[in-house]
């Protein structure tokens, strides 16, 4: 039962959600590792589209008290729904305007492992 590991990455998935009571646009990045048996067709091991759509559905249009809460829900979904996924890192970036300053952004990241 030898397994090969592959890595997938999605960059800058645009999500609209409410964070801390305010509408926010988040840019979400996924970086994930998934396993395939060496005698298995790698194309059938993981539906990348389903993973992406599932994470987007968890976040899009939802309300969270914090960015961290949204990331927690999305990461848990990724591991629970997709058994081939061994590790998933989710980052969410939001712009934040500080009074008297140029616009800046804040990125929060968490890695989930089996």
C-alpha positions in Angstrom: 0.0 0.0 0.0 2.5 2.6 -1.1 1.1 6.1 -1.4 2.2 9.0 -3.5 1.7 12.5 -2.1 0.6 15.4 -4.3 0.2 19.0 -3.5 -2.6 21.3 -4.8 -2.9 25.1 -4.5 -5.6 27.6 -5.0 -4.8 31.3 -4.9 -6.9 34.3 -4.2 -10.4 32.8 -4.2 -12.6 35.9 -3.6 -15.2 35.3 -0.9 -17.9 37.8 0.4 -18.7 37.3 4.1 -19.6 39.2 7.2 -16.8 39.3 9.8 -17.4 40.9 13.2 -20.7 42.3 11.9 -19.2 44.0 8.8 -19.3 42.9 5.2 -15.8 41.9 4.1 -14.2 40.6 0.9 -11.7 37.9 1.8 -9.0 36.5 -0.5 -8.7 32.8 0.4 -5.7 30.6 -0.4 -5.7 26.8 -0.1 -2.6 24.7 0.0 -3.3 21.0 0.4 -1.5 17.6 0.4 -3.4 14.5 -0.7 -2.5 10.9 -1.0 -2.9 8.5 -3.9 -2.1 4.8 -3.9 0.7 4.1 -6.4 -1.6 1.7 -8.3 -4.5 4.2 -8.4 -5.4 6.6 -11.2 -4.4 10.0 -9.6 -7.1 11.8 -11.4 -9.8 10.0 -9.4 -8.2 10.4 -6.0 -9.6 13.9 -5.3 -12.0 16.2 -6.9 -10.2 19.6 -6.8 -13.4 21.3 -7.9 -15.5 19.7 -5.1 -12.9 20.7 -2.5 -12.8 24.3 -3.8 -16.6 24.5 -4.0 -17.0 23.0 -0.6 -14.7 25.5 1.1 -16.3 28.4 -0.8 -19.8 27.2 0.3 -18.7 27.1 3.9 -17.5 30.8 3.8 -19.5 32.6 1.0 -22.3 34.8 2.4 -21.8 33.5 5.9 -21.3 35.5 9.1 -18.4 34.8 11.5 -17.3 36.6 14.7 -13.7 36.4 13.3 -11.7 35.4 10.3 -10.3 32.6 12.4 -13.7 31.1 13.0 -14.3 30.9 9.2 -10.9 29.3 8.6 -11.7 26.7 11.3 -15.0 25.7 9.7 -13.4 25.5 6.2 -10.4 23.5 7.4 -12.5 21.0 9.3 -14.8 20.6 6.3 -11.8 19.9 4.1 -10.5 17.1 6.3 -13.9 15.6 7.1 -15.3 15.6 3.6 -12.2 14.6 1.6 -10.4 11.5 3.0 -7.5 11.7 0.6 -6.5 15.1 2.0 -3.8 14.7 4.6 -3.1 18.3 5.3 -4.8 21.6 4.3 -3.5 25.1 4.9 -6.1 27.9 4.6 -5.2 31.6 4.5 -7.6 34.5 4.4 -6.6 38.0 3.6 -8.7 41.1 4.2 -8.0 44.7 3.6 -8.0 46.9 6.6 -8.0 50.7 6.5 -6.4 52.3 9.5 -7.2 55.9 10.3 -4.6 58.3 8.9 -2.8 55.4 7.1 -2.7 53.9 3.7 -4.7 50.8 3.3 -3.1 47.6 4.6 -4.1 43.9 4.7 -4.2 41.3 7.4 -3.7 37.6 6.6 -4.6 34.8 9.0 -3.4 31.2 8.3 -4.0 27.8 9.9 -2.8 24.3 8.9 -5.0 21.3 9.6 -3.6 17.8 9.6 -4.8 14.2 10.0 
